[in-house]
Amino acid sequence: MTDQTSPDSVDRPSMVDRPSVGRASVLPPPLPTPAQERRAKLLAFLNHLGRIFEMTVGTFRAGFRRPFEWGEIVRQLETVGVRSLGIVVVTSVFVGMVMAVQFAFGLRKFGGLEYTGRVIALTFARELSPTLTAVIVGGRIGAGMAAEVGSMAVTEQIDAIRALGADPLKKLVWPRFVASVIVIPVVGMFSLYLGFGGAMLIVDTQFDIPAAFFYTSALETLQMMDVLMGLAKTPFFGAIIALTGCYFGMMTTGGTAGVGNSTTRTVVVISIAILIADFFLTKFVISLWPAAAE
């Protein structure tokens, strides 16, 4: 009898005998260790710092070259400053009212109700007016910058600016930087008056402290040095707001979802950066001006 087995079936190896070619590539990559994750986060943080520093230096170099973009600076002054007055008014007045209630109740336990105006004046002038205003207004301003610049990035308008021979740092970053540095001190001073006025209204109507006495006692304690100590920090806060918002806007990728992510990251980073900068700036001012701590 002839063998009915085909040649192909004889020469073909079985499934068991086949080598497992490429089977190792199917396995998932190993998970990073906690040390590797921390190292990756640190490198990403340092990378962001380096890029922001590079953008800052490039902005200053481009800003002092002609043309000076006065029209765009004026438009940004209106966008950053005038449109932020509403949130500044509401925030400052009600924070002043809350502070008046808290300090009045606390000081009345120790028989020091007449010191309410002095404490509120010092607190607002040195810290709350510049820092709280920068955090709240900075979140609004920075988010708007990140959204506007990020939309231009994902629609390739920034690449078009480069293709036309212009500098995006001069066209986009420099006007927003100048406007923020100018506006934040003005808004901070505006917030000081509004917060003090709200506190004066509450103590006069609820704690039987005459507004004239509240105002006089506050002026006896508050000095120009205290006001300048708070206002000296606001230009740095404005620079942080503008540079952070523009940086995350220019780094935006991924369409509309990327714009939303950049806006969220901008608000978080601005809030944290302002609070950290406030600590170091306060220490720096006190080291240069020891009388400010007295």
Residue pairs with C-beta under 8 A, 6 or more apart in sequence:
32 40
48 247
51 247
51 251
52 243
52 244
52 247
55 169
55 173
55 243
55 246
55 247
55 250
56 243
58 167
58 169
59 169
59 170
59 173
59 174
59 177
59 243
62 167
62 169
62 170
62 174
63 169
63 170
63 174
63 177
63 178
65 170
69 170
69 171
69 174
69 175
72 171
72 175
73 175
73 178
73 179
75 175
76 175
76 176
76 178
76 179
77 179
77 182
77 183
79 144
79 179
80 141
80 176
80 179
80 180
80 183
81 179
81 182
81 183
81 186
81 187
84 137
84 140
84 141
84 183
84 187
85 187
85 190
87 136
87 137
87 140
88 133
88 136
88 137
88 187
88 190
88 191
88 194
89 194
91 132
91 133
91 136
91 191
92 129
92 132
92 133
92 190
92 191
92 192
92 194
92 195
92 198
93 194
93 195
93 197
93 198
94 198
95 128
95 132
95 195
95 198
96 120
96 124
96 194
96 195
96 196
96 197
96 198
96 199
96 202
97 198
97 199
97 201
97 202
99 120
99 123
99 124
99 128
99 195
99 199
100 116
100 120
100 198
100 199
100 200
100 202
100 203
100 207
101 202
101 206
103 116
103 119
103 120
104 113
104 116
104 202
104 203
104 206
104 207
104 209
107 113
107 115
107 116
107 119
108 207
113 207
113 209
114 209
114 213
114 217
115 217
116 199
116 203
116 207
116 209
116 214
117 199
117 200
117 203
117 209
117 213
117 214
117 215
117 217
117 218
117 221
118 217
118 218
118 220
118 221
118 222
120 196
120 199
120 218
121 196
121 218
121 219
121 221
121 222
121 226
122 221
122 222
122 226
124 192
124 195
124 196
124 199
125 192
125 222
125 226
125 227
125 229
125 230
126 226
126 229
126 230
127 230
127 278
127 282
128 195
129 188
129 189
129 191
129 192
129 195
129 230
130 188
130 230
130 231
130 233
130 234
130 237
130 278
131 233
131 237
131 274
131 275
131 278
132 191
133 184
133 187
133 188
133 191
133 234
134 184
134 188
134 234
134 237
134 238
134 241
134 274
135 270
135 271
135 274
135 275
137 184
137 187
138 184
138 237
138 240
138 241
138 270
138 271
138 274
139 267
139 270
139 271
141 180
141 241
141 242
141 245
142 241
142 242
142 244
142 245
142 266
142 267
142 270
143 245
143 263
143 266
143 267
144 245
145 176
145 241
145 242
145 245
145 246
145 249
145 266
146 245
146 246
146 248
146 249
146 252
146 259
146 262
146 263
146 265
146 266
147 249
147 259
147 262
147 263
148 249
149 158
149 172
149 245
149 246
149 249
149 250
149 252
150 248
150 249
150 250
150 252
150 258
150 259
150 262
150 263
151 252
151 259
152 158
152 172
152 249
153 249
153 250
153 251
153 252
153 253
154 252
154 253
154 254
154 255
154 256
154 258
154 259
158 168
158 172
158 250
161 167
161 168
161 171
161 172
162 168
168 250
172 246
172 250
173 242
173 243
173 246
173 250
176 242
176 245
176 246
177 239
177 242
177 243
177 246
179 242
180 238
180 239
180 241
180 242
181 235
181 238
181 239
181 242
182 238
183 238
184 234
184 235
184 237
184 238
184 241
185 231
185 234
185 235
185 238
188 230
188 231
188 234
189 231
192 227
192 230
196 218
199 214
200 211
200 214
200 215
201 211
203 209
203 211
203 214
204 210
204 211
204 214
225 289
225 291
225 292
226 292
229 282
229 285
229 289
229 292
232 281
232 285
233 277
233 278
233 281
233 282
233 285
236 277
236 281
237 274
237 277
237 278
240 270
240 273
240 274
240 277
241 270
241 274
244 266
244 269
244 270
244 273
245 266
245 270
248 262
248 263
248 265
248 266
248 269
249 262
249 266
251 262
252 258
252 259
252 261
252 262
254 261
285 292
286 292
286 293
